Amino acid sequence: MSAPIRIPVPAAVGVFNAMHGAQHVVEATLLKDDAERELRRFRGPLLSVEDQGDRETVLADWHRADKVLAATALRPTQATGVLS
């Protein structure tokens, strides 16, 4: 099975979510994005011990952020005035 395709979120939607979402969710989203960016960096076939430790730390950060996001319902914490 192939990896899911990530569709980029427009900047206005990201700002809206940051303004109306829970603070720990916003922080987890930023942490996960940073970890994904770090994991996509080119790594040679033979990593040094320090690089392996850094990669494991980044993977732990990614998993921690993913756990927070998976356990949180994505709904605003305050009323937005938009009825659907």
N, C-alpha and C positions, 0 to 999 in steps of 0.2 A: 504494500500500500504506500502510495506516495505521501509526502509531507503536505499538510494543508497549505493553501495559498493565502498569504497575508495580504489583505487589501489595505492600502494606506488610508488613514483617517484624516479628513480635512482638518486644517488647523482650527477652524471655528468650532468644530465638534469637539476637538480635544480641549479647547479652552472652556467650552460649556461643561464638559464632564469634570474638569478640574475645579470649576467654580461650584458645582452643585453636588459633587461626589464626596464620599468620606475621605478624610485626609490619609488614612492608612492605605486606602485603595490607590490613591494618586501616587503615593510614595512607592507602593509595590509595582505599579505600572512603570514608573520611571526606572526603578531598580531592574526590572525584567528587561526593559529596552536596552539599558546599559550593558547588562550581562550578555544579551544576544549580540550586540555590536562587538563586544570583546571576544565572544566565542567564534565570530566569523573572521577574526583576524587570521592571517596566514600563519600556520604553524608548520615547522619543518617536520620531517619524519622522525627525527630523534630530538626529543625535548630534553632540556636540562632538568635537573631536580627542581630548581627554582620555578621554571616554567610549568612543570607538572603541578606543583603546589599552587601556583597562581590560577591555573586552569581549574583545579578542583575547588578552589575558593569561589571562583566565578560560577561554576556549576552549582555549588551550594546556595549562592545568592539567587540564582535563577530558580532553583527548586523552591526556595523559601518564598519568593515573590509569587510563583505560580500557585503555591498552596494557599496564599492569602487571596489571590484573585479567584481561585476555584471555590473558595468557601464563602464568597461574598456575592450577594445578589446585586446585579448592576441596575440599581434604581437610585434616583436622586435622594439626598437626605432631607431636602426641603422642597416645598411645593414650587413648581416652576410656572404655573399658570397655563400650561399647555395641556389640553385635553385630547386624548386619543381615542 
